[in-house]
Amino acid sequence: MLNLFKKAVAPLAAVVTGLFAVTSANAAGTGTDFSSIASGIDASTIVTAIVAMGAIMILPGVAKWGAKKLATFFG
């Protein structure tokens, strides 16, 4: 039972406590202002990052396929 508490209940309690702390700070008007960070993010930057991550994930498979295809040309 103690093992279950350590693995499940304690982390959940920490998350809930953190959420209440953030909510109460925002309600008091002392929350963090992320407007300077959000204003620096452009939609084209996000799209470029997503395409780059897709390319990074796909390229090893394409390279492996290309190497096998090239090897079959030479027997």
ABEGO torsion letter per residue (X at the ends): XAAAAAAAAAAAAAAAAAAAAAAAAAAAGABBBAAAAAAABBAAAAAAAAAAAAAAAAAAAAAAAAAAAAAAAAX
